[in-house]
Amino acid sequence: MELTNGERKIIKYLRGKGYVGTDELFKIFDKNEVTSSISWLRDKKIINVLEKPITYFTIGSEGEKVLSSGLPEENLLKFYSSGKRNTVDLERALGDDLRYGLAQAFRNGGKVVSGELVLDGDQKLREQISKTKKALEMAREGKLSESDAQLLKPRKGFVNEKVRMERTVKLTAVGEQIAPEALEESDEINQITPEIIENFNEAMNLRPYDPTLYAPRYLPGKVHPLSEFIEEVRQVMLEMGFKELKGKIVESAFWNMDMLFIPQNHSARDMQDTFYLKGSTEIDPALARKIKRVHEKGVGDSKGWQYSWSKDEASKLLLRTHTTVNTIRYLIEHPKEECKIFSVEKIFRKENVDASHLAEFSQVEGVISGKGVTFGVLMDTLENFYHRLGVKDVWVKPSYYPYTEPSLDVIGTFRGKSMELGGAGMFRPEVLRPWGIKYNVAAWGLGLERLLAIVLKLNDIRDIYRNDLSFLKERKILKNLFEA
């Protein structure tokens, strides 16, 4: 039977003895060596291991506090002995501690008569204070008994009850019968280094290694799956030649809605769909004049929305409801530029949160503007983008969005499940012409959490944000999962 030097030491020490506690072994031998040797010896049936839960007590945070500042009843007794007995005066002196002090005083013969504290002798209370302080000191030293702990347990924060596992070991009959010569220690190499590998020879005595023995699982830290997924999507967009935009979480209704030709009486602007904030912001007068004209009368062949546009409504602050607000700002600042741009950021909608809806979620938006950008270019880009994410079958159906025409809903099949992936379309002339934007603009947007929930095999989209440590530790990394 192969034995390590550590195992030999433990066997020799235990020989002829009854059960020995591991604490005793830790005082004599290296703790790590003892722990591993006991595990191996138990697997080899050379020792028996008994485990017994032991309850012990440590002093709590409130216990430490009252040991230095005095028990509430102790401080109450000091004021009482000095002649201060009116409960109003005592409350000024003791504050919240008065009620705790009175509770102990009442248990030991005290009472309040006409607003005055009356103690029928204070010896009983003094004895109680002495016992409590002595018990707290024992708890601080780690010597508090179960019976003394009963005095402290009813008082919150005075004592902490803990449990540790006490282990004792004893040689089995097999262990007692091992021959003395088998317990002779030898020069043993128990750790492989590059130098040993370089200079290895048959004379070296390597400690035996058993690959069948239990080893604890190693679960390294991982990036949160949503962060990892966002990075995957970013890489797809960058590989497709898109440039990333960043925006602000708090926007004005003017940039979030009005600039995109969303009428001020549209349901998407209602309180049930949008998180509005207190206050308002100033709007550039020149921009406001153009938007007012477009909304009320249109541009080119468009007749607009035929209503009276309100600057006050446009000045409201809100949490952005889409990342298209980043896009329109960029296009207005670069009206003659051909571009491929994208955003991957948080957006906010006042949804009823359930297994498939969130009030805060991540959206990726891609936009193409340039010569020859048509509906066909949009369709080709959609297929390319979603195929790279592992969505093999992609198709569209007509839909409605105020700032695109035609407007589409994108549907795809991922891992055998058909799901709505996002919206797409060509920007309307009312969004582009007022600013002299030269080229057609094709755009699409995708909410990431629904697709990620399928990747992670979650039935509830909210699980992505619950930060369950066991889920985070056990999950596989996402890379290459889209091809699975």
Steps between C-alpha positions, in 0.01 A plus 500: 500500500646836395525757781626857504729632772209702639284188528781310669537773763127492581494118524801492736347767723160326518637152561386368839273799565123534499319780317718812463367843409627671187570812710763298686655385172507858366718603796760236412495474119439736209126568474478459122700177514276363777181589310607334174653197677181434698297514178728247329525270805121491533464402132754222557301372803801561727322742736147568615384861519220612734338839443291671765345848483606717795310814598705793625441867572673827419421848625271706274542860388247629755671294771834666423334840511338456843818354650674831429212745549300313765182295493181706464382380844844570645491862381140531616600383848779760514254784431247350742762482776593864437136604562382540139179293492246688288449307174506821289839594646624145460397497134696820438805338655472151354306547176393170338690303764239595760243248377759219508614602846141521628422154359779349714403713801137378480621138489689559823238669718484849347189699406393851397267692730368842397781542250771403750712184489480300821739213578402271785863455598765488230700194605314267265561733204869537593541121505334479158738765362803316640393165349432659161837675484684187609321299228594763239865483603491119472349536151778742404758239610319218317425316826125556533305186598159404363331571837657847535412577138130474592543821700622690190300344217176697562693828458555585132862526391648395835622158387550308175426128491718306259562137408828336407569142407721312748693217336671213679699220335609150599695223327297208369614140533660537158698801622615328819636206299724701267860377536748743667733492197214631281488808725861600451512844340703562186616796293181574311424752226145621552498794260605496136703799385652586161844418644388150607353433156826612338722286724273202557656157549378164625666545839264783590226397742178671386203496732229271354213677331153346489282659228190323636502693830247777553615852423287810560352660190668816386246762400689812391340842485319587178378815333124546548321330206328820391832687488651210307208493255519878445870462420419219254247725324744794497762281334250391233414863422865608491588207270220613267665843474274700735618782727369512860308795646440581867215711635334632814245316713301818574370668185242761407174397338612727215796278403345171610163552329449820301817472294382156387161632382312331787188715550441647844167319529653160417439224755875431528538838674241425769596463864421127484774449241766755597685591819472878523721697741445821692610818329554602139778613268562780254458425130697664220251752347618434142452124540164555670370712208587228249344222709184704556462550124564132421254373763227745411535524119744233389781523245491434126194283422434438870219688674639448849280405793264800469501604867635787708855406611593595859850610595418438870418136426826461308700653788412221746777277632478120483702180512575418136265240351736397216856552378378657175540832681878447464458431129292804408736731689797357307324522162403865558861582593633315188227555235722435194688199638461139395511298820447168675438564871364306796422527873475235772353670806228492765152628422193538719131424444221507759411133450321261734798289605444126452679191367538652152498879563736739678478872575873540439679305230785512249444590137735473205422726205672497162467774238628525142496824299658546158477467122282213385361424847163340426253263658696212343820617675309504830375142448846373408655670805233358731567144381876545531475649851263239642680208334819607678309473830387148418148583377482299179150570367409870481187650347297820535139610516347846449471716810463867598752741652445879475849575367548221243320407176489218413511367857570136584503256788791257479428136590753220527543139602758435769553152645169386359300788645346779290513839666459869421853644493443871447383771265644641177422741221604791276499846661215722378569822302352703791789378717774567243413793267472784757869453580629450148595136560613395155457122489236241581528352852428135583477401869416211728491440876512189719431444870782276623353341813239282326760339276742461792228326705475233229880465484508446879188277491310727739120496519491838676682799352530652849745224599767683298496780760452297820876447544460151643860407586447128439357575153790733420760248617349199322413660166706431192671786320304625200775486239409246232167427673317670213612221272373229738 
